[in-house]
Amino acid sequence: MKWGTGRAQNLARAGTVTLQEMRAAGITRQMAQSWRDFYSYVVQMNPANPSAAGRAQPMQHVVDLFDKGK
């Protein structure tokens, strides 16, 4: 998904990702939702995990893109 590394890069990428890009990559709303839930769980289990901490919110953004694209 080309999120980069670290929270700042992850959040910056969320602002540029498009629904068309996600669909072209074969990403579905269900996949994005599952990844969001996974990263949220990892953060709860290990709050010091910098990658997971920066990915739950961008994955929510992808879920929102699917919701708005309907």
mmCIF file of the N, C-alpha and C atoms, coordinates in Angstrom:
data_MODEL
# 
_entry.id   MODEL 
# 
loop_
_atom_site.group_PDB 
_atom_site.id 
_atom_site.type_symbol 
_atom_site.label_atom_id 
_atom_site.label_alt_id 
_atom_site.label_comp_id 
_atom_site.label_asym_id 
_atom_site.label_entity_id 
_atom_site.label_seq_id 
_atom_site.pdbx_PDB_ins_code 
_atom_site.Cartn_x 
_atom_site.Cartn_y 
_atom_site.Cartn_z 
_atom_site.occupancy 
_atom_site.B_iso_or_equiv 
_atom_site.pdbx_formal_charge 
_atom_site.auth_seq_id 
_atom_site.auth_comp_id 
_atom_site.auth_asym_id 
_atom_site.auth_atom_id 
_atom_site.pdbx_PDB_model_num 
ATOM 1   N N  . MET A 1 1  ? 0.821   -1.184 0.000  1.00 0.00 ? 1  MET A N  1 
ATOM 2   C CA . MET A 1 1  ? 0.000   0.000  0.000  1.00 0.00 ? 1  MET A CA 1 
ATOM 3   C C  . MET A 1 1  ? 0.868   1.252  0.000  1.00 0.00 ? 1  MET A C  1 
ATOM 4   N N  . LYS A 1 2  ? 2.167   1.029  0.066  1.00 0.00 ? 2  LYS A N  1 
ATOM 5   C CA . LYS A 1 2  ? 3.115   2.150  -0.023 1.00 0.00 ? 2  LYS A CA 1 
ATOM 6   C C  . LYS A 1 2  ? 2.923   3.151  1.114  1.00 0.00 ? 2  LYS A C  1 
ATOM 7   N N  . TRP A 1 3  ? 2.728   2.624  2.337  1.00 0.00 ? 3  TRP A N  1 
ATOM 8   C CA . TRP A 1 3  ? 2.508   3.491  3.487  1.00 0.00 ? 3  TRP A CA 1 
ATOM 9   C C  . TRP A 1 3  ? 3.777   4.183  3.932  1.00 0.00 ? 3  TRP A C  1 
ATOM 10  N N  . GLY A 1 4  ? 4.933   3.646  3.609  1.00 0.00 ? 4  GLY A N  1 
ATOM 11  C CA . GLY A 1 4  ? 6.180   4.203  4.124  1.00 0.00 ? 4  GLY A CA 1 
ATOM 12  C C  . GLY A 1 4  ? 6.463   3.613  5.489  1.00 0.00 ? 4  GLY A C  1 
ATOM 13  N N  . THR A 1 5  ? 7.349   4.257  6.231  1.00 0.00 ? 5  THR A N  1 
ATOM 14  C CA . THR A 1 5  ? 7.678   3.763  7.561  1.00 0.00 ? 5  THR A CA 1 
ATOM 15  C C  . THR A 1 5  ? 7.386   4.844  8.586  1.00 0.00 ? 5  THR A C  1 
ATOM 16  N N  . GLY A 1 6  ? 6.880   4.421  9.703  1.00 0.00 ? 6  GLY A N  1 
ATOM 17  C CA . GLY A 1 6  ? 6.584   5.355  10.781 1.00 0.00 ? 6  GLY A CA 1 
ATOM 18  C C  . GLY A 1 6  ? 5.218   6.009  10.644 1.00 0.00 ? 6  GLY A C  1 
ATOM 19  N N  . ARG A 1 7  ? 4.757   6.507  11.749 1.00 0.00 ? 7  ARG A N  1 
ATOM 20  C CA . ARG A 1 7  ? 3.417   7.088  11.834 1.00 0.00 ? 7  ARG A CA 1 
ATOM 21  C C  . ARG A 1 7  ? 3.223   8.282  10.902 1.00 0.00 ? 7  ARG A C  1 
ATOM 22  N N  . ALA A 1 8  ? 4.188   9.194  10.854 1.00 0.00 ? 8  ALA A N  1 
ATOM 23  C CA . ALA A 1 8  ? 4.032   10.403 10.034 1.00 0.00 ? 8  ALA A CA 1 
ATOM 24  C C  . ALA A 1 8  ? 3.879   10.056 8.557  1.00 0.00 ? 8  ALA A C  1 
ATOM 25  N N  . GLN A 1 9  ? 4.698   9.143  8.053  1.00 0.00 ? 9  GLN A N  1 
ATOM 26  C CA . GLN A 1 9  ? 4.590   8.756  6.644  1.00 0.00 ? 9  GLN A CA 1 
ATOM 27  C C  . GLN A 1 9  ? 3.283   8.024  6.366  1.00 0.00 ? 9  GLN A C  1 
ATOM 28  N N  . ASN A 1 10 ? 2.854   7.200  7.318  1.00 0.00 ? 10 ASN A N  1 
ATOM 29  C CA . ASN A 1 10 ? 1.591   6.485  7.165  1.00 0.00 ? 10 ASN A CA 1 
ATOM 30  C C  . ASN A 1 10 ? 0.420   7.455  7.057  1.00 0.00 ? 10 ASN A C  1 
ATOM 31  N N  . LEU A 1 11 ? 0.395   8.438  7.924  1.00 0.00 ? 11 LEU A N  1 
ATOM 32  C CA . LEU A 1 11 ? -0.703  9.409  7.922  1.00 0.00 ? 11 LEU A CA 1 
ATOM 33  C C  . LEU A 1 11 ? -0.655  10.293 6.676  1.00 0.00 ? 11 LEU A C  1 
ATOM 34  N N  . ALA A 1 12 ? 0.547   10.641 6.228  1.00 0.00 ? 12 ALA A N  1 
ATOM 35  C CA . ALA A 1 12 ? 0.674   11.444 5.006  1.00 0.00 ? 12 ALA A CA 1 
ATOM 36  C C  . ALA A 1 12 ? 0.159   10.668 3.801  1.00 0.00 ? 12 ALA A C  1 
ATOM 37  N N  . ARG A 1 13 ? 0.463   9.396  3.741  1.00 0.00 ? 13 ARG A N  1 
ATOM 38  C CA . ARG A 1 13 ? 0.017   8.560  2.623  1.00 0.00 ? 13 ARG A CA 1 
ATOM 39  C C  . ARG A 1 13 ? -1.501  8.440  2.612  1.00 0.00 ? 13 ARG A C  1 
ATOM 40  N N  . ALA A 1 14 ? -2.104  8.399  3.766  1.00 0.00 ? 14 ALA A N  1 
ATOM 41  C CA . ALA A 1 14 ? -3.563  8.287  3.834  1.00 0.00 ? 14 ALA A CA 1 
ATOM 42  C C  . ALA A 1 14 ? -4.230  9.450  3.113  1.00 0.00 ? 14 ALA A C  1 
ATOM 43  N N  . GLY A 1 15 ? -3.581  10.599 3.114  1.00 0.00 ? 15 GLY A N  1 
ATOM 44  C CA . GLY A 1 15 ? -4.149  11.754 2.450  1.00 0.00 ? 15 GLY A CA 1 
ATOM 45  C C  . GLY A 1 15 ? -4.057  11.719 0.935  1.00 0.00 ? 15 GLY A C  1 
ATOM 46  N N  . THR A 1 16 ? -3.275  10.782 0.395  1.00 0.00 ? 16 THR A N  1 
ATOM 47  C CA . THR A 1 16 ? -3.103  10.719 -1.058 1.00 0.00 ? 16 THR A CA 1 
ATOM 48  C C  . THR A 1 16 ? -3.682  9.466  -1.694 1.00 0.00 ? 16 THR A C  1 
ATOM 49  N N  . VAL A 1 17 ? -4.022  8.486  -0.889 1.00 0.00 ? 17 VAL A N  1 
ATOM 50  C CA . VAL A 1 17 ? -4.555  7.229  -1.426 1.00 0.00 ? 17 VAL A CA 1 
ATOM 51  C C  . VAL A 1 17 ? -5.948  7.471  -2.007 1.00 0.00 ? 17 VAL A C  1 
ATOM 52  N N  . THR A 1 18 ? -6.252  6.791  -3.110 1.00 0.00 ? 18 THR A N  1 
ATOM 53  C CA . THR A 1 18 ? -7.553  6.963  -3.750 1.00 0.00 ? 18 THR A CA 1 
ATOM 54  C C  . THR A 1 18 ? -8.303  5.636  -3.801 1.00 0.00 ? 18 THR A C  1 
ATOM 55  N N  . LEU A 1 19 ? -9.602  5.738  -3.908 1.00 0.00 ? 19 LEU A N  1 
ATOM 56  C CA . LEU A 1 19 ? -10.440 4.553  -4.038 1.00 0.00 ? 19 LEU A CA 1 
ATOM 57  C C  . LEU A 1 19 ? -10.096 3.806  -5.326 1.00 0.00 ? 19 LEU A C  1 
ATOM 58  N N  . GLN A 1 20 ? -9.877  4.537  -6.392 1.00 0.00 ? 20 GLN A N  1 
ATOM 59  C CA . GLN A 1 20 ? -9.515  3.914  -7.671 1.00 0.00 ? 20 GLN A CA 1 
ATOM 60  C C  . GLN A 1 20 ? -8.228  3.107  -7.529 1.00 0.00 ? 20 GLN A C  1 
ATOM 61  N N  . GLU A 1 21 ? -7.253  3.661  -6.833 1.00 0.00 ? 21 GLU A N  1 
ATOM 62  C CA . GLU A 1 21 ? -5.984  2.965  -6.606 1.00 0.00 ? 21 GLU A CA 1 
ATOM 63  C C  . GLU A 1 21 ? -6.203  1.674  -5.813 1.00 0.00 ? 21 GLU A C  1 
ATOM 64  N N  . MET A 1 22 ? -7.019  1.747  -4.788 1.00 0.00 ? 22 MET A N  1 
ATOM 65  C CA . MET A 1 22 ? -7.285  0.571  -3.960 1.00 0.00 ? 22 MET A CA 1 
ATOM 66  C C  . MET A 1 22 ? -7.993  -0.510 -4.769 1.00 0.00 ? 22 MET A C  1 
ATOM 67  N N  . ARG A 1 23 ? -8.981  -0.114 -5.543 1.00 0.00 ? 23 ARG A N  1 
ATOM 68  C CA . ARG A 1 23 ? -9.698  -1.097 -6.364 1.00 0.00 ? 23 ARG A CA 1 
ATOM 69  C C  . ARG A 1 23 ? -8.786  -1.720 -7.405 1.00 0.00 ? 23 ARG A C  1 
ATOM 70  N N  . ALA A 1 24 ? -7.920  -0.914 -8.018 1.00 0.00 ? 24 ALA A N  1 
ATOM 71  C CA . ALA A 1 24 ? -6.988  -1.431 -9.023 1.00 0.00 ? 24 ALA A CA 1 
ATOM 72  C C  . ALA A 1 24 ? -6.007  -2.440 -8.409 1.00 0.00 ? 24 ALA A C  1 
ATOM 73  N N  . ALA A 1 25 ? -5.702  -2.260 -7.134 1.00 0.00 ? 25 ALA A N  1 
ATOM 74  C CA . ALA A 1 25 ? -4.798  -3.178 -6.434 1.00 0.00 ? 25 ALA A CA 1 
ATOM 75  C C  . ALA A 1 25 ? -5.527  -4.414 -5.903 1.00 0.00 ? 25 ALA A C  1 
ATOM 76  N N  . GLY A 1 26 ? -6.842  -4.464 -6.103 1.00 0.00 ? 26 GLY A N  1 
ATOM 77  C CA . GLY A 1 26 ? -7.617  -5.610 -5.642 1.00 0.00 ? 26 GLY A CA 1 
ATOM 78  C C  . GLY A 1 26 ? -8.046  -5.531 -4.191 1.00 0.00 ? 26 GLY A C  1 
ATOM 79  N N  . ILE A 1 27 ? -7.917  -4.357 -3.595 1.00 0.00 ? 27 ILE A N  1 
ATOM 80  C CA . ILE A 1 27 ? -8.310  -4.167 -2.196 1.00 0.00 ? 27 ILE A CA 1 
ATOM 81  C C  . ILE A 1 27 ? -9.822  -3.982 -2.127 1.00 0.00 ? 27 ILE A C  1 
ATOM 82  N N  . THR A 1 28 ? -10.439 -4.676 -1.201 1.00 0.00 ? 28 THR A N  1 
ATOM 83  C CA . THR A 1 28 ? -11.871 -4.538 -0.974 1.00 0.00 ? 28 THR A CA 1 
ATOM 84  C C  . THR A 1 28 ? -12.106 -3.818 0.357  1.00 0.00 ? 28 THR A C  1 
ATOM 85  N N  . ARG A 1 29 ? -13.328 -3.373 0.546  1.00 0.00 ? 29 ARG A N  1 
ATOM 86  C CA . ARG A 1 29 ? -13.675 -2.737 1.811  1.00 0.00 ? 29 ARG A CA 1 
ATOM 87  C C  . ARG A 1 29 ? -13.461 -3.705 2.977  1.00 0.00 ? 29 ARG A C  1 
ATOM 88  N N  . GLN A 1 30 ? -13.835 -4.942 2.768  1.00 0.00 ? 30 GLN A N  1 
ATOM 89  C CA . GLN A 1 30 ? -13.693 -5.945 3.819  1.00 0.00 ? 30 GLN A CA 1 
ATOM 90  C C  . GLN A 1 30 ? -12.228 -6.152 4.188  1.00 0.00 ? 30 GLN A C  1 
ATOM 91  N N  . MET A 1 31 ? -11.356 -6.135 3.183  1.00 0.00 ? 31 MET A N  1 
ATOM 92  C CA . MET A 1 31 ? -9.924  -6.276 3.455  1.00 0.00 ? 31 MET A CA 1 
ATOM 93  C C  . MET A 1 31 ? -9.419  -5.088 4.275  1.00 0.00 ? 31 MET A C  1 
ATOM 94  N N  . ALA A 1 32 ? -9.778  -3.899 3.860  1.00 0.00 ? 32 ALA A N  1 
ATOM 95  C CA . ALA A 1 32 ? -9.342  -2.695 4.569  1.00 0.00 ? 32 ALA A CA 1 
ATOM 96  C C  . ALA A 1 32 ? -9.852  -2.700 6.010  1.00 0.00 ? 32 ALA A C  1 
ATOM 97  N N  . GLN A 1 33 ? -11.084 -3.116 6.194  1.00 0.00 ? 33 GLN A N  1 
ATOM 98  C CA . GLN A 1 33 ? -11.665 -3.175 7.533  1.00 0.00 ? 33 GLN A CA 1 
ATOM 99  C C  . GLN A 1 33 ? -10.928 -4.204 8.397  1.00 0.00 ? 33 GLN A C  1 
ATOM 100 N N  . SER A 1 34 ? -10.622 -5.350 7.821  1.00 0.00 ? 34 SER A N  1 
ATOM 101 C CA . SER A 1 34 ? -9.897  -6.388 8.558  1.00 0.00 ? 34 SER A CA 1 
ATOM 102 C C  . SER A 1 34 ? -8.504  -5.916 8.952  1.00 0.00 ? 34 SER A C  1 
ATOM 103 N N  . TRP A 1 35 ? -7.818  -5.251 8.042  1.00 0.00 ? 35 TRP A N  1 
ATOM 104 C CA . TRP A 1 35 ? -6.474  -4.733 8.355  1.00 0.00 ? 35 TRP A CA 1 
ATOM 105 C C  . TRP A 1 35 ? -6.548  -3.654 9.431  1.00 0.00 ? 35 TRP A C  1 
ATOM 106 N N  . ARG A 1 36 ? -7.556  -2.774 9.326  1.00 0.00 ? 36 ARG A N  1 
ATOM 107 C CA . ARG A 1 36 ? -7.738  -1.756 10.356 1.00 0.00 ? 36 ARG A CA 1 
ATOM 108 C C  . ARG A 1 36 ? -7.924  -2.404 11.719 1.00 0.00 ? 36 ARG A C  1 
ATOM 109 N N  . ASP A 1 37 ? -8.768  -3.418 11.781 1.00 0.00 ? 37 ASP A N  1 
ATOM 110 C CA . ASP A 1 37 ? -9.022  -4.115 13.040 1.00 0.00 ? 37 ASP A CA 1 
ATOM 111 C C  . ASP A 1 37 ? -7.764  -4.812 13.545 1.00 0.00 ? 37 ASP A C  1 
ATOM 112 N N  . PHE A 1 38 ? -6.999  -5.421 12.642 1.00 0.00 ? 38 PHE A N  1 
ATOM 113 C CA . PHE A 1 38 ? -5.754  -6.083 13.012 1.00 0.00 ? 38 PHE A CA 1 
ATOM 114 C C  . PHE A 1 38 ? -4.770  -5.085 13.614 1.00 0.00 ? 38 PHE A C  1 
ATOM 115 N N  . TYR A 1 39 ? -4.542  -3.973 12.925 1.00 0.00 ? 39 TYR A N  1 
ATOM 116 C CA . TYR A 1 39 ? -3.590  -2.984 13.431 1.00 0.00 ? 39 TYR A CA 1 
ATOM 117 C C  . TYR A 1 39 ? -4.059  -2.390 14.751 1.00 0.00 ? 39 TYR A C  1 
ATOM 118 N N  . SER A 1 40 ? -5.351  -2.180 14.911 1.00 0.00 ? 40 SER A N  1 
ATOM 119 C CA . SER A 1 40 ? -5.881  -1.683 16.185 1.00 0.00 ? 40 SER A CA 1 
ATOM 120 C C  . SER A 1 40 ? -5.601  -2.677 17.308 1.00 0.00 ? 40 SER A C  1 
ATOM 121 N N  . TYR A 1 41 ? -5.764  -3.952 17.016 1.00 0.00 ? 41 TYR A N  1 
ATOM 122 C CA . TYR A 1 41 ? -5.499  -4.994 18.005 1.00 0.00 ? 41 TYR A CA 1 
ATOM 123 C C  . TYR A 1 41 ? -4.020  -5.029 18.375 1.00 0.00 ? 41 TYR A C  1 
ATOM 124 N N  . VAL A 1 42 ? -3.145  -4.949 17.362 1.00 0.00 ? 42 VAL A N  1 
ATOM 125 C CA . VAL A 1 42 ? -1.705  -4.980 17.618 1.00 0.00 ? 42 VAL A CA 1 
ATOM 126 C C  . VAL A 1 42 ? -1.300  -3.800 18.505 1.00 0.00 ? 42 VAL A C  1 
ATOM 127 N N  . VAL A 1 43 ? -1.860  -2.639 18.254 1.00 0.00 ? 43 VAL A N  1 
ATOM 128 C CA . VAL A 1 43 ? -1.551  -1.462 19.080 1.00 0.00 ? 43 VAL A CA 1 
ATOM 129 C C  . VAL A 1 43 ? -1.993  -1.690 20.522 1.00 0.00 ? 43 VAL A C  1 
ATOM 130 N N  . GLN A 1 44 ? -3.149  -2.314 20.701 1.00 0.00 ? 44 GLN A N  1 
ATOM 131 C CA . GLN A 1 44 ? -3.624  -2.598 22.064 1.00 0.00 ? 44 GLN A CA 1 
ATOM 132 C C  . GLN A 1 44 ? -2.684  -3.570 22.767 1.00 0.00 ? 44 GLN A C  1 
ATOM 133 N N  . MET A 1 45 ? -2.186  -4.551 22.021 1.00 0.00 ? 45 MET A N  1 
ATOM 134 C CA . MET A 1 45 ? -1.317  -5.562 22.611 1.00 0.00 ? 45 MET A CA 1 
ATOM 135 C C  . MET A 1 45 ? 0.109   -5.051 22.814 1.00 0.00 ? 45 MET A C  1 
ATOM 136 N N  . ASN A 1 46 ? 0.546   -4.133 21.942 1.00 0.00 ? 46 ASN A N  1 
ATOM 137 C CA . ASN A 1 46 ? 1.902   -3.604 22.023 1.00 0.00 ? 46 ASN A CA 1 
ATOM 138 C C  . ASN A 1 46 ? 1.890   -2.135 21.603 1.00 0.00 ? 46 ASN A C  1 
ATOM 139 N N  . PRO A 1 47 ? 1.562   -1.243 22.526 1.00 0.00 ? 47 PRO A N  1 
ATOM 140 C CA . PRO A 1 47 ? 1.459   0.179  22.188 1.00 0.00 ? 47 PRO A CA 1 
ATOM 141 C C  . PRO A 1 47 ? 2.749   0.792  21.648 1.00 0.00 ? 47 PRO A C  1 
ATOM 142 N N  . ALA A 1 48 ? 3.865   0.149  21.877 1.00 0.00 ? 48 ALA A N  1 
ATOM 143 C CA . ALA A 1 48 ? 5.148   0.677  21.410 1.00 0.00 ? 48 ALA A CA 1 
ATOM 144 C C  . ALA A 1 48 ? 5.443   0.310  19.958 1.00 0.00 ? 48 ALA A C  1 
ATOM 145 N N  . ASN A 1 49 ? 4.557   -0.433 19.317 1.00 0.00 ? 49 ASN A N  1 
ATOM 146 C CA . ASN A 1 49 ? 4.771   -0.836 17.925 1.00 0.00 ? 49 ASN A CA 1 
ATOM 147 C C  . ASN A 1 49 ? 4.489   0.356  17.014 1.00 0.00 ? 49 ASN A C  1 
ATOM 148 N N  . PRO A 1 50 ? 5.548   0.989  16.462 1.00 0.00 ? 50 PRO A N  1 
ATOM 149 C CA . PRO A 1 50 ? 5.334   2.210  15.689 1.00 0.00 ? 50 PRO A CA 1 
ATOM 150 C C  . PRO A 1 50 ? 4.618   1.986  14.357 1.00 0.00 ? 50 PRO A C  1 
ATOM 151 N N  . SER A 1 51 ? 4.831   0.847  13.730 1.00 0.00 ? 51 SER A N  1 
ATOM 152 C CA . SER A 1 51 ? 4.180   0.588  12.447 1.00 0.00 ? 51 SER A CA 1 
ATOM 153 C C  . SER A 1 51 ? 2.676   0.421  12.613 1.00 0.00 ? 51 SER A C  1 
ATOM 154 N N  . ALA A 1 52 ? 2.281   -0.405 13.569 1.00 0.00 ? 52 ALA A N  1 
ATOM 155 C CA . ALA A 1 52 ? 0.850   -0.641 13.789 1.00 0.00 ? 52 ALA A CA 1 
ATOM 156 C C  . ALA A 1 52 ? 0.156   0.638  14.236 1.00 0.00 ? 52 ALA A C  1 
ATOM 157 N N  . ALA A 1 53 ? 0.827   1.410  15.065 1.00 0.00 ? 53 ALA A N  1 
ATOM 158 C CA . ALA A 1 53 ? 0.216   2.640  15.574 1.00 0.00 ? 53 ALA A CA 1 
ATOM 159 C C  . ALA A 1 53 ? -0.096  3.613  14.445 1.00 0.00 ? 53 ALA A C  1 
ATOM 160 N N  . GLY A 1 54 ? 0.691   3.571  13.395 1.00 0.00 ? 54 GLY A N  1 
ATOM 161 C CA . GLY A 1 54 ? 0.468   4.484  12.296 1.00 0.00 ? 54 GLY A CA 1 
ATOM 162 C C  . GLY A 1 54 ? -0.385  3.947  11.174 1.00 0.00 ? 54 GLY A C  1 
ATOM 163 N N  . ARG A 1 55 ? -0.875  2.732  11.298 1.00 0.00 ? 55 ARG A N  1 
ATOM 164 C CA . ARG A 1 55 ? -1.623  2.145  10.184 1.00 0.00 ? 55 ARG A CA 1 
ATOM 165 C C  . ARG A 1 55 ? -3.112  1.972  10.428 1.00 0.00 ? 55 ARG A C  1 
ATOM 166 N N  . ALA A 1 56 ? -3.531  1.910  11.647 1.00 0.00 ? 56 ALA A N  1 
ATOM 167 C CA . ALA A 1 56 ? -4.961  1.738  11.913 1.00 0.00 ? 56 ALA A CA 1 
ATOM 168 C C  . ALA A 1 56 ? -5.765  2.918  11.374 1.00 0.00 ? 56 ALA A C  1 
ATOM 169 N N  . GLN A 1 57 ? -5.299  4.131  11.622 1.00 0.00 ? 57 GLN A N  1 
ATOM 170 C CA . GLN A 1 57 ? -6.030  5.310  11.171 1.00 0.00 ? 57 GLN A CA 1 
ATOM 171 C C  . GLN A 1 57 ? -6.057  5.421  9.644  1.00 0.00 ? 57 GLN A C  1 
ATOM 172 N N  . PRO A 1 58 ? -4.929  5.218  8.934  1.00 0.00 ? 58 PRO A N  1 
ATOM 173 C CA . PRO A 1 58 ? -4.996  5.243  7.469  1.00 0.00 ? 58 PRO A CA 1 
ATOM 174 C C  . PRO A 1 58 ? -5.907  4.157  6.898  1.00 0.00 ? 58 PRO A C  1 
ATOM 175 N N  . MET A 1 59 ? -5.946  2.993  7.538  1.00 0.00 ? 59 MET A N  1 
ATOM 176 C CA . MET A 1 59 ? -6.838  1.941  7.048  1.00 0.00 ? 59 MET A CA 1 
ATOM 177 C C  . MET A 1 59 ? -8.291  2.347  7.252  1.00 0.00 ? 59 MET A C  1 
ATOM 178 N N  . GLN A 1 60 ? -8.584  3.078  8.322  1.00 0.00 ? 60 GLN A N  1 
ATOM 179 C CA . GLN A 1 60 ? -9.939  3.602  8.499  1.00 0.00 ? 60 GLN A CA 1 
ATOM 180 C C  . GLN A 1 60 ? -10.260 4.570  7.369  1.00 0.00 ? 60 GLN A C  1 
ATOM 181 N N  . HIS A 1 61 ? -9.282  5.353  6.956  1.00 0.00 ? 61 HIS A N  1 
ATOM 182 C CA . HIS A 1 61 ? -9.477  6.274  5.833  1.00 0.00 ? 61 HIS A CA 1 
ATOM 183 C C  . HIS A 1 61 ? -9.851  5.497  4.572  1.00 0.00 ? 61 HIS A C  1 
ATOM 184 N N  . VAL A 1 62 ? -9.196  4.364  4.331  1.00 0.00 ? 62 VAL A N  1 
ATOM 185 C CA . VAL A 1 62 ? -9.509  3.545  3.152  1.00 0.00 ? 62 VAL A CA 1 
ATOM 186 C C  . VAL A 1 62 ? -10.933 3.002  3.262  1.00 0.00 ? 62 VAL A C  1 
ATOM 187 N N  . VAL A 1 63 ? -11.313 2.554  4.444  1.00 0.00 ? 63 VAL A N  1 
ATOM 188 C CA . VAL A 1 63 ? -12.693 2.084  4.648  1.00 0.00 ? 63 VAL A CA 1 
ATOM 189 C C  . VAL A 1 63 ? -13.674 3.217  4.335  1.00 0.00 ? 63 VAL A C  1 
ATOM 190 N N  . ASP A 1 64 ? -13.347 4.414  4.800  1.00 0.00 ? 64 ASP A N  1 
ATOM 191 C CA . ASP A 1 64 ? -14.210 5.576  4.529  1.00 0.00 ? 64 ASP A CA 1 
ATOM 192 C C  . ASP A 1 64 ? -14.303 5.870  3.041  1.00 0.00 ? 64 ASP A C  1 
ATOM 193 N N  . LEU A 1 65 ? -13.192 5.704  2.316  1.00 0.00 ? 65 LEU A N  1 
ATOM 194 C CA . LEU A 1 65 ? -13.225 5.902  0.863  1.00 0.00 ? 65 LEU A CA 1 
ATOM 195 C C  . LEU A 1 65 ? -14.223 4.960  0.208  1.00 0.00 ? 65 LEU A C  1 
ATOM 196 N N  . PHE A 1 66 ? -14.204 3.705  0.635  1.00 0.00 ? 66 PHE A N  1 
ATOM 197 C CA . PHE A 1 66 ? -15.158 2.733  0.079  1.00 0.00 ? 66 PHE A CA 1 
ATOM 198 C C  . PHE A 1 66 ? -16.585 3.138  0.420  1.00 0.00 ? 66 PHE A C  1 
ATOM 199 N N  . ASP A 1 67 ? -16.805 3.595  1.645  1.00 0.00 ? 67 ASP A N  1 
ATOM 200 C CA . ASP A 1 67 ? -18.149 3.992  2.050  1.00 0.00 ? 67 ASP A CA 1 
ATOM 201 C C  . ASP A 1 67 ? -18.655 5.178  1.232  1.00 0.00 ? 67 ASP A C  1 
ATOM 202 N N  . LYS A 1 68 ? -17.797 6.125  0.967  1.00 0.00 ? 68 LYS A N  1 
ATOM 203 C CA . LYS A 1 68 ? -18.180 7.308  0.193  1.00 0.00 ? 68 LYS A CA 1 
ATOM 204 C C  . LYS A 1 68 ? -18.316 7.001  -1.288 1.00 0.00 ? 68 LYS A C  1 
ATOM 205 N N  . GLY A 1 69 ? -17.620 5.956  -1.744 1.00 0.00 ? 69 GLY A N  1 
ATOM 206 C CA . GLY A 1 69 ? -17.640 5.617  -3.168 1.00 0.00 ? 69 GLY A CA 1 
ATOM 207 C C  . GLY A 1 69 ? -18.847 4.837  -3.617 1.00 0.00 ? 69 GLY A C  1 
ATOM 208 N N  . LYS A 1 70 ? -19.712 4.485  -2.685 1.00 0.00 ? 70 LYS A N  1 
ATOM 209 C CA . LYS A 1 70 ? -20.903 3.705  -3.037 1.00 0.00 ? 70 LYS A CA 1 
ATOM 210 C C  . LYS A 1 70 ? -21.929 4.564  -3.717 1.00 0.00 ? 70 LYS A C  1 
# 
